[in-house]
Amino acid sequence: MSVLPAGFPEQAFDVLKTRTQLSVEDLQVLAMIECFGEAFYFVLAKNVSNPAAKSLLERNGQEERGHAHRVLKAIKLKSGQDYTLPANQDNPFFRFLPTELSCDANIIGSLEAGEADGDLTYQVWADNEPDAAVSNLLRQNGREESRHGQRATEVRKLLGMVAI
């Protein structure tokens, strides 16, 4: 299991949200969080019987992995060094991944809010990033976070859930 850098608790995204500009170390943690996001969406989709809803959740998961790879590009731009993502079993956030999740209104509501918040957070980081190429990568991730929230709303509708 990889160890989080000093100063990062298990709730590392809460720490990252307090930053206006991300360091290379911050970006490394963010890349691992995005990989966790992929796995989370896949576990959530596993028990969804509606094919359209399942597909939307899986698409969100695929894009979370894409976010991680954009963050890797940002690391390379900022540091000149390659960073390799740890294998899932070595990612410290994967110990929080449930083996099974029920797709209910509470989870979908949390995703709707969390993905919107993720977009806003990415935009703050992009606004304060001096490297335009890195800023563009962060901004693109943020826009996709909003799309994830929109897809979660569509899943809620497809599954006949009432908004909470």
DSSP file (Angstrom, degrees, kcal/mol; ACC not computed):
  #  RESIDUE AA STRUCTURE BP1 BP2  ACC     N-H-->O    O-->H-N    N-H-->O    O-->H-N    TCO  KAPPA ALPHA  PHI   PSI    X-CA   Y-CA   Z-CA
    1    1 A M              0   0    0      0, 0.0    90,-0.2     0, 0.0    89,-0.2   0.000 360.0 360.0 360.0 128.6    0.0    0.0    0.0
    2    2 A S        -     0   0    0     88,-3.8     2,-0.4     1,-0.1     0, 0.0  -0.350 360.0-126.1 -66.9 152.2    1.4    3.4   -1.0
    3    3 A V        -     0   0    0     -2,-0.0     3,-0.1    88,-0.0    -1,-0.1  -0.851  20.2-119.7-102.2 136.4    1.8    5.9    1.8
    4    4 A L        -     0   0    0     -2,-0.4     3,-0.1     4,-0.1     4,-0.1  -0.435  39.1 -97.7 -68.5 147.4    0.2    9.3    1.5
    5    5 A P    >   -     0   0    0      0, 0.0     3,-1.7     0, 0.0    -1,-0.1  -0.209  56.6 -74.3 -60.3 159.2    2.7   12.2    1.6
    6    6 A A  T 3  S+     0   0    0      1,-0.2    -3,-0.0    -3,-0.1     0, 0.0  -0.242 120.7  29.2 -54.5 139.5    3.1   14.0    4.9
    7    7 A G  T 3  S+     0   0    0      1,-0.2    -1,-0.2    -3,-0.1    -3,-0.0   0.407  91.8 113.1  90.1  -2.0    0.2   16.2    5.7
    8    8 A F    <   -     0   0    0     -3,-1.7    -1,-0.2    -4,-0.1     4,-0.1  -0.891  46.8-167.1-108.2 110.7   -2.4   14.2    3.9
    9    9 A P        -     0   0    0      0, 0.0     3,-0.4     0, 0.0     6,-0.1  -0.222  46.5 -89.2 -77.9 179.9   -5.0   12.5    6.0
   10   10 A E  S    S+     0   0    0      1,-0.3     2,-1.0     2,-0.1     3,-0.3   0.779 128.3  63.6 -62.2 -25.7   -7.2    9.8    4.6
   11   11 A Q    >>  +     0   0    0      1,-0.2     3,-1.0     2,-0.1     4,-1.0  -0.393  68.5 153.2 -92.0  55.4   -9.7   12.6    3.6
   12   12 A A  H 3>  +     0   0    0     -2,-1.0     4,-2.7    -3,-0.4    -1,-0.2   0.789  61.3  62.7 -61.4 -32.3   -7.0   14.0    1.3
   13   13 A F  H 3> S+     0   0    0     -3,-0.3     4,-2.4     1,-0.2    -1,-0.3   0.883  99.3  56.3 -64.0 -34.3   -9.5   15.6   -1.1
   14   14 A D  H <> S+     0   0    0     -3,-1.0     4,-0.5     2,-0.2    -1,-0.2   0.882 109.1  47.0 -61.5 -37.0  -10.6   17.8    1.8
   15   15 A V  H >< S+     0   0    0     -4,-1.0     3,-1.3    -3,-0.2     4,-0.4   0.932 111.0  50.8 -68.0 -46.3   -7.0   19.0    2.2
   16   16 A L  H >< S+     0   0    0     -4,-2.7     3,-1.6     1,-0.3    -2,-0.2   0.863 101.9  61.8 -61.2 -35.5   -6.6   19.6   -1.6
   17   17 A K  H 3< S+     0   0    0     -4,-2.4    -1,-0.3     1,-0.3    -2,-0.2   0.734  96.6  59.9 -64.3 -20.9   -9.8   21.7   -1.6
   18   18 A T  T << S+     0   0    0     -3,-1.3     2,-0.3    -4,-0.5    -1,-0.3   0.626  91.2  88.5 -80.6 -11.9   -8.1   24.1    0.8
   19   19 A R    <   -     0   0    0     -3,-1.6     3,-0.1    -4,-0.4   106,-0.1  -0.615  55.1-168.3 -86.6 143.0   -5.4   24.8   -1.7
   20   20 A T  S    S+     0   0    0      1,-0.3   108,-0.4    -2,-0.3     2,-0.4   0.677  83.9  30.9 -96.8 -23.4   -5.7   27.4   -4.4
   21   21 A Q  S    S-     0   0    0    106,-0.1     2,-0.4   108,-0.0    -1,-0.3  -0.997  83.1-131.8-134.3 139.1   -2.7   26.2   -6.3
   22   22 A L        -     0   0    0     -2,-0.4     2,-0.1   103,-0.2    -6,-0.0  -0.743  11.8-149.0 -97.5 135.4   -1.6   22.5   -6.5
   23   23 A S     >  -     0   0    0     -2,-0.4     4,-2.4     1,-0.1     5,-0.2  -0.378  36.7-100.4 -84.1 172.3    2.0   21.4   -6.0
   24   24 A V  H  > S+     0   0    0      2,-0.2     4,-2.0     1,-0.2     5,-0.1   0.914 127.0  51.7 -60.4 -42.6    3.4   18.3   -7.8
   25   25 A E  H  > S+     0   0    0      1,-0.2     4,-1.9     2,-0.2    -1,-0.2   0.911 108.2  51.3 -61.2 -42.3    2.8   16.3   -4.6
   26   26 A D  H  > S+     0   0    0      1,-0.2     4,-2.6     2,-0.2    -1,-0.2   0.921 108.8  51.5 -59.4 -43.6   -0.8   17.5   -4.5
   27   27 A L  H  X S+     0   0    0     -4,-2.4     4,-2.4     1,-0.2    -1,-0.2   0.861 105.6  55.2 -63.5 -36.1   -1.2   16.4   -8.1
   28   28 A Q  H  X S+     0   0    0     -4,-2.0     4,-1.5     2,-0.2    -1,-0.2   0.923 110.6  45.2 -62.5 -43.2    0.1   13.0   -7.3
   29   29 A V  H  X S+     0   0    0     -4,-1.9     4,-2.1     1,-0.2    -2,-0.2   0.914 111.5  53.3 -65.6 -42.4   -2.5   12.6   -4.5
   30   30 A L  H  X S+     0   0    0     -4,-2.6     4,-2.5     1,-0.2    -2,-0.2   0.894 104.8  54.6 -61.1 -40.5   -5.2   13.9   -6.8
   31   31 A A  H  X S+     0   0    0     -4,-2.4     4,-1.7     1,-0.2    -1,-0.2   0.898 108.7  48.5 -60.6 -40.3   -4.3   11.3   -9.5
   32   32 A M  H  X S+     0   0    0     -4,-1.5     4,-1.8     2,-0.2    -1,-0.2   0.884 109.9  52.1 -67.3 -37.3   -4.7    8.5   -7.0
   33   33 A I  H  X S+     0   0    0     -4,-2.1     4,-2.0     1,-0.2    -2,-0.2   0.910 107.1  52.5 -64.1 -41.6   -8.1   10.0   -5.9
   34   34 A E  H  X S+     0   0    0     -4,-2.5     4,-1.6     1,-0.2    -1,-0.2   0.872 106.7  53.1 -63.5 -36.4   -9.3   10.1   -9.5
   35   35 A C  H  X S+     0   0    0     -4,-1.7     4,-1.8     1,-0.2    -1,-0.2   0.893 106.8  52.4 -64.4 -39.0   -8.3    6.4   -9.9
   36   36 A F  H  X S+     0   0    0     -4,-1.8     4,-2.8     1,-0.2    -2,-0.2   0.901 104.2  57.9 -60.5 -40.2  -10.4    5.6   -6.9
   37   37 A G  H  X S+     0   0    0     -4,-2.0     4,-2.3     1,-0.2    -1,-0.2   0.886 103.3  52.7 -58.3 -40.3  -13.3    7.5   -8.5
   38   38 A E  H  X S+     0   0    0     -4,-1.6     4,-1.9     1,-0.2    -1,-0.2   0.961 112.2  44.0 -58.5 -52.0  -13.1    5.1  -11.5
   39   39 A A  H  X S+     0   0    0     -4,-1.8     4,-2.5     1,-0.2     5,-0.2   0.873 110.5  55.9 -63.8 -38.2  -13.4    2.1   -9.3
   40   40 A F  H  X S+     0   0    0     -4,-2.8     4,-2.5     1,-0.2    -1,-0.2   0.943 108.4  47.0 -59.6 -48.5  -16.2    3.6   -7.2
   41   41 A Y  H  X S+     0   0    0     -4,-2.3     4,-2.5     1,-0.2    -1,-0.2   0.887 111.5  51.5 -62.8 -38.1  -18.3    4.2  -10.2
   42   42 A F  H  X S+     0   0    0     -4,-1.9     4,-1.3     2,-0.2    -1,-0.2   0.908 110.7  47.5 -66.6 -40.8  -17.7    0.7  -11.5
   43   43 A V  H  X S+     0   0    0     -4,-2.5     4,-0.6     1,-0.2    58,-0.6   0.912 113.2  49.6 -64.2 -41.3  -18.7   -0.9   -8.2
   44   44 A L  H >< S+     0   0    0     -4,-2.5     3,-0.7     1,-0.2    -2,-0.2   0.905 110.9  49.1 -63.4 -41.6  -21.8    1.3   -8.1
   45   45 A A  H >< S+     0   0    0     -4,-2.5     3,-2.0     1,-0.2    -1,-0.2   0.763  92.0  80.8 -69.6 -24.9  -22.8    0.3  -11.6
   46   46 A K  H 3< S+     0   0    0     -4,-1.3    -1,-0.2     1,-0.3    -2,-0.2   0.829  98.0  38.3 -54.0 -38.1  -22.3   -3.4  -10.9
   47   47 A N  T << S+     0   0    0     -3,-0.7     2,-0.6    -4,-0.6    -1,-0.3   0.225  88.7 108.8-101.7  14.6  -25.8   -3.7   -9.3
   48   48 A V    <   -     0   0    0     -3,-2.0     6,-0.1     1,-0.1    54,-0.0  -0.822  45.6-171.5 -94.6 121.2  -27.7   -1.4  -11.6
   49   49 A S        +     0   0    0     -2,-0.6    -1,-0.1     4,-0.0     3,-0.1   0.736  60.5  92.6 -86.3 -22.8  -30.1   -3.4  -13.8
   50   50 A N     >  -     0   0    0      1,-0.2     4,-2.8     2,-0.1     5,-0.2  -0.619  68.9-150.3 -72.7 116.1  -31.1   -0.6  -16.1
   51   51 A P  H  > S+     0   0    0      0, 0.0     4,-2.3     0, 0.0    -1,-0.2   0.856  93.2  49.8 -59.8 -37.5  -28.7   -0.8  -19.0
   52   52 A A  H  > S+     0   0    0      2,-0.2     4,-1.9     1,-0.2     5,-0.1   0.924 113.8  45.0 -68.2 -43.1  -28.8    3.0  -19.8
   53   53 A A  H  > S+     0   0    0      2,-0.2     4,-2.1     1,-0.2     5,-0.2   0.919 113.0  51.1 -65.3 -43.7  -28.2    3.9  -16.1
   54   54 A K  H  X S+     0   0    0     -4,-2.8     4,-2.5     1,-0.2    -2,-0.2   0.915 109.3  51.3 -58.9 -44.3  -25.4    1.4  -15.8
   55   55 A S  H  X S+     0   0    0     -4,-2.3     4,-2.3    -5,-0.2    -1,-0.2   0.885 107.9  51.9 -62.2 -40.6  -23.8    2.7  -18.9
   56   56 A L  H  X S+     0   0    0     -4,-1.9     4,-2.0     2,-0.2    -1,-0.2   0.911 111.4  46.8 -63.6 -42.4  -23.9    6.3  -17.6
   57   57 A L  H  X S+     0   0    0     -4,-2.1     4,-2.0     2,-0.2    -2,-0.2   0.910 112.5  49.3 -66.6 -41.8  -22.2    5.3  -14.3
   58   58 A E  H  X S+     0   0    0     -4,-2.5     4,-2.5     1,-0.2    -2,-0.2   0.877 108.2  54.4 -65.1 -36.7  -19.5    3.3  -16.2
   59   59 A R  H  X S+     0   0    0     -4,-2.3     4,-2.3     2,-0.2    -1,-0.2   0.915 106.4  51.7 -62.8 -42.6  -18.9    6.2  -18.5
   60   60 A N  H  X S+     0   0    0     -4,-2.0     4,-1.9     1,-0.2    -1,-0.2   0.922 109.5  50.9 -58.3 -43.5  -18.3    8.4  -15.4
   61   61 A G  H  X S+     0   0    0     -4,-2.0     4,-1.7     1,-0.2    -2,-0.2   0.922 108.2  50.9 -60.8 -44.9  -15.8    5.8  -14.1
   62   62 A Q  H  X S+     0   0    0     -4,-2.5     4,-1.7     1,-0.2    -1,-0.2   0.906 110.5  49.6 -59.6 -41.2  -13.9    5.7  -17.4
   63   63 A E  H  X S+     0   0    0     -4,-2.3     4,-2.2     1,-0.2    -1,-0.2   0.822 102.9  60.3 -70.4 -29.6  -13.7    9.5  -17.4
   64   64 A E  H  X S+     0   0    0     -4,-1.9     4,-1.8     2,-0.2    -1,-0.2   0.917 105.7  48.2 -61.7 -41.0  -12.4    9.5  -13.8
   65   65 A R  H  X S+     0   0    0     -4,-1.7     4,-1.9     1,-0.2    -2,-0.2   0.897 108.9  54.5 -64.2 -38.9   -9.4    7.4  -15.0
   66   66 A G  H  X S+     0   0    0     -4,-1.7     4,-2.0     1,-0.2    -2,-0.2   0.873 104.0  54.8 -60.6 -37.2   -9.0    9.9  -17.8
   67   67 A H  H  X S+     0   0    0     -4,-2.2     4,-2.4     1,-0.2    -1,-0.2   0.917 105.2  53.2 -61.3 -42.6   -8.8   12.7  -15.2
   68   68 A A  H  X S+     0   0    0     -4,-1.8     4,-2.0     1,-0.2    -1,-0.2   0.905 108.5  49.5 -59.5 -41.0   -6.0   10.8  -13.5
   69   69 A H  H  X S+     0   0    0     -4,-1.9     4,-1.6     2,-0.2    -1,-0.2   0.852 109.0  51.6 -70.7 -33.1   -4.1   10.6  -16.8
   70   70 A R  H  X S+     0   0    0     -4,-2.0     4,-2.1     2,-0.2    -1,-0.2   0.899 108.4  52.4 -65.3 -39.2   -4.6   14.4  -17.4
   71   71 A V  H  X S+     0   0    0     -4,-2.4     4,-2.4     1,-0.2    -2,-0.2   0.883 105.2  55.1 -63.9 -37.2   -3.2   15.0  -13.9
   72   72 A L  H  X S+     0   0    0     -4,-2.0     4,-2.2     2,-0.2    -1,-0.2   0.899 106.8  50.7 -61.4 -39.1   -0.2   12.8  -14.9
   73   73 A K  H  X S+     0   0    0     -4,-1.6     4,-2.4     2,-0.2    -2,-0.2   0.901 108.9  51.6 -63.1 -40.2    0.3   15.2  -17.8
   74   74 A A  H  X S+     0   0    0     -4,-2.1     4,-2.6     2,-0.2     5,-0.2   0.901 107.8  52.1 -63.5 -40.5    0.1   18.1  -15.5
   75   75 A I  H  X S+     0   0    0     -4,-2.4     4,-2.7     1,-0.2     6,-0.5   0.929 110.0  48.7 -59.9 -45.7    2.8   16.5  -13.2
   76   76 A K  H  X S+     0   0    0     -4,-2.2     4,-2.3     1,-0.2    -2,-0.2   0.908 112.3  48.4 -62.2 -42.7    5.1   16.1  -16.2
   77   77 A L  H  < S+     0   0    0     -4,-2.4    -1,-0.2     1,-0.2    -2,-0.2   0.903 117.6  41.0 -64.4 -41.3    4.6   19.7  -17.3
   78   78 A K  H  < S+     0   0    0     -4,-2.6    -2,-0.2    -5,-0.2    -1,-0.2   0.847 132.2  20.2 -76.9 -34.3    5.2   21.1  -13.8
   79   79 A S  H  < S-     0   0    0     -4,-2.7    -3,-0.2     2,-0.3    -2,-0.2   0.659  87.5-129.1-112.0 -19.9    8.1   18.9  -12.8
   80   80 A G  S  < S+     0   0    0     -4,-2.3     2,-0.3    -5,-0.5    -4,-0.2   0.489  76.8 109.8  78.0   1.7    9.6   17.5  -16.0
   81   81 A Q  S    S-     0   0    0     -6,-0.5    -1,-0.3    -5,-0.0     2,-0.3  -0.842  70.0-122.7-113.2 146.4    9.3   14.1  -14.3
   82   82 A D        -     0   0    0     -2,-0.3     2,-0.4    -3,-0.1    -9,-0.1  -0.631  22.0-158.4 -80.2 144.5    7.0   11.2  -15.1
   83   83 A Y        -     0   0    0     -2,-0.3     2,-0.5   -11,-0.2    -7,-0.1  -0.996   5.8-149.3-123.2 130.6    4.8    9.9  -12.3
   84   84 A T        -     0   0    0     -2,-0.4    -2,-0.0     1,-0.0   -56,-0.0  -0.864  18.4-123.1-102.5 129.0    3.5    6.4  -12.4
   85   85 A L        -     0   0    0     -2,-0.5     2,-0.1     1,-0.1     3,-0.1  -0.425  31.1-113.5 -65.0 140.5    0.2    5.7  -10.8
   86   86 A P        -     0   0    0      0, 0.0     5,-0.1     0, 0.0    -1,-0.1  -0.419  38.4 -94.0 -69.5 153.4    0.3    2.9   -8.2
   87   87 A A    >>  -     0   0    0      1,-0.1     3,-2.1    -2,-0.1     4,-0.9  -0.312  43.0-104.4 -58.7 152.5   -1.5   -0.3   -9.0
   88   88 A N  G >4 S+     0   0    0      1,-0.3     3,-1.1     2,-0.2     6,-0.3   0.875 122.6  55.6 -51.6 -41.1   -5.0   -0.2   -7.5
   89   89 A Q  G 34 S+     0   0    0      1,-0.3    -1,-0.3   -88,-0.1    -2,-0.1   0.701 111.0  46.0 -68.1 -16.1   -4.0   -2.6   -4.7
   90   90 A D  G <4 S+     0   0    0     -3,-2.1   -88,-3.8   -89,-0.2    -1,-0.3   0.477  85.6 105.5-101.3  -5.0   -1.2   -0.1   -3.8
   91   91 A N    X<  -     0   0    0     -3,-1.1     3,-1.6    -4,-0.9     4,-0.3  -0.658  67.5-144.2 -77.0 121.4   -3.4    3.0   -4.0
   92   92 A P  G >  S+     0   0    0      0, 0.0     3,-0.7     0, 0.0    -1,-0.1   0.720  95.5  59.8 -63.2 -19.7   -4.1    4.1   -0.4
   93   93 A F  G >  S+     0   0    0      1,-0.2     3,-1.7     2,-0.1     4,-0.1   0.695  86.3  75.9 -80.8 -17.3   -7.6    5.2   -1.2
   94   94 A F  G X  S+     0   0    0     -3,-1.6     3,-1.5     1,-0.3    -1,-0.2   0.685  77.3  73.6 -70.5 -16.1   -8.7    1.8   -2.4
   95   95 A R  G <  S+     0   0    0     -3,-0.7    -1,-0.3    -4,-0.3    -2,-0.1   0.707  95.7  53.7 -68.9 -14.6   -9.0    0.5    1.2
   96   96 A F  G <  S+     0   0    0     -3,-1.7    -1,-0.3    -4,-0.1    -2,-0.2   0.442  82.5 110.7 -93.7  -1.0  -12.2    2.7    1.3
   97   97 A L    <   -     0   0    0     -3,-1.5     2,-0.1    -4,-0.1    -3,-0.0  -0.626  65.2-138.0 -79.3 118.1  -13.7    1.1   -1.7
   98   98 A P        -     0   0    0      0, 0.0     3,-0.1     0, 0.0    -2,-0.1  -0.382   7.9-134.9 -69.4 154.2  -16.7   -1.1   -0.8
   99   99 A T  S    S+     0   0    0      1,-0.2     2,-0.3    -2,-0.1    -2,-0.0   0.722  91.1  21.9 -80.1 -21.0  -17.0   -4.4   -2.6
  100  100 A E        -     0   0    0      2,-0.0     2,-0.4   -54,-0.0    -1,-0.2  -0.998  66.0-174.4-147.9 142.9  -20.7   -3.7   -3.1
  101  101 A L        -     0   0    0    -58,-0.6     2,-0.6    -2,-0.3   -54,-0.3  -0.995  20.6-136.6-136.6 142.3  -22.8   -0.6   -3.3
  102  102 A S        -     0   0    0     -2,-0.4     2,-1.3   -54,-0.0     5,-0.2  -0.878  23.0-131.9 -96.7 127.8  -26.5   -0.1   -3.6
  103  103 A C        +     0   0    0     -2,-0.6     2,-0.2   -59,-0.2    -2,-0.0  -0.665  48.7 153.1 -81.6  97.6  -27.4    2.6   -6.1
  104  104 A D     >  -     0   0    0     -2,-1.3     4,-2.5     1,-0.0     5,-0.2  -0.682  60.5 -93.3-122.8 177.0  -29.9    4.6   -4.1
  105  105 A A  H  > S+     0   0    0      1,-0.2     4,-2.5    -2,-0.2    59,-0.3   0.819 120.7  55.9 -62.2 -32.7  -31.1    8.2   -3.9
  106  106 A N  H  > S+     0   0    0      2,-0.2     4,-2.2     1,-0.2    -1,-0.2   0.936 110.4  43.5 -66.4 -45.7  -28.6    9.1   -1.2
  107  107 A I  H  > S+     0   0    0      2,-0.2     4,-2.4     1,-0.2    -2,-0.2   0.932 115.3  48.6 -65.3 -45.0  -25.6    8.0   -3.2
  108  108 A I  H  X S+     0   0    0     -4,-2.5     4,-2.6     1,-0.2    -2,-0.2   0.913 111.4  50.5 -62.8 -41.1  -26.9    9.7   -6.3
  109  109 A G  H  X S+     0   0    0     -4,-2.5     4,-2.2    -5,-0.2    -1,-0.2   0.902 110.3  49.9 -61.4 -41.2  -27.6   12.9   -4.4
  110  110 A S  H  X S+     0   0    0     -4,-2.2     4,-3.0     1,-0.2    -2,-0.2   0.890 111.2  49.2 -64.3 -39.3  -24.1   12.8   -3.0
  111  111 A L  H  X S+     0   0    0     -4,-2.4     4,-2.7     2,-0.2     5,-0.3   0.911 108.6  52.7 -66.9 -42.0  -22.7   12.3   -6.5
  112  112 A E  H  X S+     0   0    0     -4,-2.6     4,-1.4     1,-0.2    -2,-0.2   0.942 117.9  37.0 -58.0 -47.6  -24.7   15.2   -7.9
  113  113 A A  H  X S+     0   0    0     -4,-2.2     4,-2.3     2,-0.2    -2,-0.2   0.916 117.6  50.6 -71.3 -43.6  -23.5   17.6   -5.3
  114  114 A G  H  X S+     0   0    0     -4,-3.0     4,-2.3    -5,-0.2    -2,-0.2   0.875 109.4  49.4 -65.6 -39.1  -19.9   16.2   -5.1
  115  115 A E  H  X S+     0   0    0     -4,-2.7     4,-2.0     2,-0.2    -1,-0.2   0.883 110.8  50.2 -70.0 -37.1  -19.3   16.3   -8.8
  116  116 A A  H  X S+     0   0    0     -4,-1.4     4,-2.0    -5,-0.3    -2,-0.2   0.920 112.4  48.1 -63.7 -42.3  -20.5   20.0   -9.0
  117  117 A D  H  X S+     0   0    0     -4,-2.3     4,-2.5     1,-0.2    -2,-0.2   0.881 107.6  56.1 -63.9 -38.6  -18.2   20.8   -6.1
  118  118 A G  H  X S+     0   0    0     -4,-2.3     4,-2.6     2,-0.2    -1,-0.2   0.903 106.0  50.7 -60.1 -42.0  -15.4   19.0   -7.9
  119  119 A D  H  X S+     0   0    0     -4,-2.0     4,-2.3     2,-0.2    -2,-0.2   0.948 110.8  48.1 -61.0 -48.9  -15.9   21.2  -10.9
  120  120 A L  H  X S+     0   0    0     -4,-2.0     4,-1.8     1,-0.2    -2,-0.2   0.899 112.4  49.6 -59.5 -40.7  -15.7   24.4   -8.8
  121  121 A T  H  X S+     0   0    0     -4,-2.5     4,-2.2     1,-0.2    -1,-0.2   0.926 109.9  49.8 -65.7 -45.1  -12.6   23.1   -7.1
  122  122 A Y  H  X S+     0   0    0     -4,-2.6     4,-2.7     1,-0.2    -1,-0.2   0.883 108.6  54.2 -60.3 -37.6  -10.9   22.3  -10.3
  123  123 A Q  H  X S+     0   0    0     -4,-2.3     4,-2.6     2,-0.2    -1,-0.2   0.884 106.6  51.2 -67.2 -36.9  -11.8   25.8  -11.6
  124  124 A V  H  X S+     0   0    0     -4,-1.8     4,-1.4     2,-0.2    -1,-0.2   0.942 111.9  47.1 -62.0 -46.8  -10.1   27.4   -8.6
  125  125 A W  H  < S+     0   0    0     -4,-2.2     4,-0.4     1,-0.2     3,-0.3   0.920 113.5  48.3 -61.2 -43.0   -7.0   25.4   -9.2
  126  126 A A  H >< S+     0   0    0     -4,-2.7     3,-1.0     1,-0.2    -1,-0.2   0.900 108.3  54.2 -64.5 -40.7   -7.0   26.2  -12.9
  127  127 A D  H 3< S+     0   0    0     -4,-2.6    -1,-0.2     1,-0.2    -2,-0.2   0.802 114.4  41.1 -62.9 -29.1   -7.5   29.9  -12.2
  128  128 A N  T 3< S+     0   0    0     -4,-1.4    -1,-0.2  -108,-0.4    -2,-0.2   0.353  88.3 106.9-103.2   4.7   -4.5   30.0   -9.9
  129  129 A E    <   -     0   0    0     -3,-1.0     6,-0.1    -4,-0.4  -108,-0.0  -0.757  54.4-158.8 -88.1 120.1   -2.2   27.8  -12.0
  130  130 A P  S    S+     0   0    0      0, 0.0     2,-0.7     0, 0.0    -1,-0.1   0.754  74.2  79.9 -71.7 -23.2    0.6   29.9  -13.7
  131  131 A D  S  > S-     0   0    0      1,-0.2     4,-2.8     2,-0.0     5,-0.2  -0.765  70.3-154.7 -88.3 115.8    1.2   27.3  -16.5
  132  132 A A  H  > S+     0   0    0     -2,-0.7     4,-2.3     1,-0.2    -1,-0.2   0.853  92.6  53.1 -59.9 -37.1   -1.5   27.7  -19.1
  133  133 A A  H  > S+     0   0    0      2,-0.2     4,-1.7     1,-0.2    -1,-0.2   0.913 111.8  44.9 -66.6 -41.5   -1.2   24.1  -20.3
  134  134 A V  H  > S+     0   0    0      2,-0.2     4,-2.4     1,-0.2    -2,-0.2   0.918 111.4  54.3 -65.7 -43.3   -1.6   22.8  -16.8
  135  135 A S  H  X S+     0   0    0     -4,-2.8     4,-2.6     1,-0.2    -2,-0.2   0.905 106.8  51.3 -56.8 -43.3   -4.5   25.2  -16.2
  136  136 A N  H  X S+     0   0    0     -4,-2.3     4,-2.3     2,-0.2    -1,-0.2   0.888 108.7  50.9 -63.5 -39.6   -6.2   23.9  -19.4
  137  137 A L  H  X S+     0   0    0     -4,-1.7     4,-2.0     2,-0.2    -1,-0.2   0.924 112.5  46.4 -63.1 -44.1   -5.9   20.3  -18.2
  138  138 A L  H  X S+     0   0    0     -4,-2.4     4,-2.3     1,-0.2    -2,-0.2   0.908 111.4  51.6 -64.7 -42.1   -7.4   21.1  -14.8
  139  139 A R  H  X S+     0   0    0     -4,-2.6     4,-2.4     1,-0.2    -1,-0.2   0.899 108.3  51.6 -62.4 -40.9  -10.2   23.1  -16.4
  140  140 A Q  H  X S+     0   0    0     -4,-2.3     4,-2.0     1,-0.2    -1,-0.2   0.916 108.8  50.6 -63.8 -42.6  -11.1   20.2  -18.7
  141  141 A N  H  X S+     0   0    0     -4,-2.0     4,-1.9     1,-0.2    -1,-0.2   0.924 109.8  51.9 -59.3 -42.6  -11.3   17.8  -15.7
  142  142 A G  H  X S+     0   0    0     -4,-2.3     4,-1.8     1,-0.2    -2,-0.2   0.925 106.8  51.3 -61.0 -46.0  -13.6   20.3  -13.9
  143  143 A R  H  X S+     0   0    0     -4,-2.4     4,-1.6     1,-0.2    -1,-0.2   0.894 110.0  50.6 -59.1 -38.9  -16.0   20.5  -16.9
  144  144 A E  H  X S+     0   0    0     -4,-2.0     4,-2.1     1,-0.2    -1,-0.2   0.836 102.6  60.1 -69.7 -31.2  -16.2   16.7  -17.0
  145  145 A E  H  X S+     0   0    0     -4,-1.9     4,-1.9     1,-0.2    -1,-0.2   0.919 104.7  50.1 -60.7 -41.5  -16.9   16.6  -13.2
  146  146 A S  H  X S+     0   0    0     -4,-1.8     4,-2.1     1,-0.2    -1,-0.2   0.908 108.0  52.7 -62.1 -40.5  -20.0   18.7  -14.0
  147  147 A R  H  X S+     0   0    0     -4,-1.6     4,-2.5     1,-0.2    -1,-0.2   0.871 105.0  56.0 -62.0 -35.4  -21.0   16.3  -16.7
  148  148 A H  H  X S+     0   0    0     -4,-2.1     4,-2.4     1,-0.2    -1,-0.2   0.918 106.9  49.4 -62.6 -41.9  -20.7   13.4  -14.2
  149  149 A G  H  X S+     0   0    0     -4,-1.9     4,-2.0     2,-0.2    -1,-0.2   0.894 110.1  50.9 -63.2 -39.2  -23.1   15.2  -11.9
  150  150 A Q  H  X S+     0   0    0     -4,-2.1     4,-2.0     2,-0.2    -2,-0.2   0.893 110.0  49.9 -65.1 -39.1  -25.5   15.6  -14.9
  151  151 A R  H  X S+     0   0    0     -4,-2.5     4,-2.6     2,-0.2    -2,-0.2   0.894 107.2  54.4 -66.2 -38.1  -25.2   11.9  -15.7
  152  152 A A  H  X S+     0   0    0     -4,-2.4     4,-2.6     1,-0.2    -2,-0.2   0.903 107.4  51.1 -61.1 -39.9  -25.9   11.1  -12.0
  153  153 A T  H  X S+     0   0    0     -4,-2.0     4,-2.1     2,-0.2    -1,-0.2   0.907 109.6  49.7 -61.9 -41.6  -29.1   13.2  -12.3
  154  154 A E  H  X S+     0   0    0     -4,-2.0     4,-2.9     2,-0.2    -2,-0.2   0.896 109.2  52.0 -64.8 -39.7  -30.0   11.2  -15.5
  155  155 A V  H  X S+     0   0    0     -4,-2.6     4,-2.3     2,-0.2    -2,-0.2   0.936 107.5  52.6 -60.0 -46.1  -29.4    7.9  -13.6
  156  156 A R  H  <>S+     0   0    0     -4,-2.6     5,-2.9     1,-0.2     4,-0.3   0.925 112.6  44.9 -55.2 -45.8  -31.7    9.1  -10.8
  157  157 A K  H ><5S+     0   0    0     -4,-2.1     3,-1.3     1,-0.2    -2,-0.2   0.920 111.5  51.7 -65.9 -44.4  -34.4    9.8  -13.4
  158  158 A L  H 3<5S+     0   0    0     -4,-2.9    -1,-0.2     1,-0.3    -2,-0.2   0.839 113.2  45.6 -60.6 -33.4  -33.9    6.5  -15.2
  159  159 A L  T 3<5S-     0   0    0     -4,-2.3    -1,-0.3    -5,-0.2    -2,-0.2   0.391 113.9-117.5 -93.7   3.5  -34.2    4.6  -11.9
  160  160 A G  T < 5 +     0   0    0     -3,-1.3     2,-0.3    -4,-0.3    -3,-0.2   0.819  57.7 158.6  68.8  31.6  -37.3    6.6  -10.8
  161  161 A M      < -     0   0    0     -5,-2.9     2,-0.4    -6,-0.2    -1,-0.2  -0.647  39.9-127.4 -89.1 144.3  -35.6    8.1   -7.7
  162  162 A V        -     0   0    0     -2,-0.3     2,-0.0     1,-0.1    -1,-0.0  -0.729  32.8-106.5 -86.6 138.1  -36.8   11.2   -6.1
  163  163 A A              0   0    0     -2,-0.4   -57,-0.1     1,-0.1    -1,-0.1  -0.364 360.0 360.0 -63.5 141.7  -34.2   14.0   -5.6
  164  164 A I              0   0    0    -59,-0.3    -1,-0.1   -58,-0.0   -58,-0.0   0.378 360.0 360.0-105.0 360.0  -33.1   14.4   -2.0
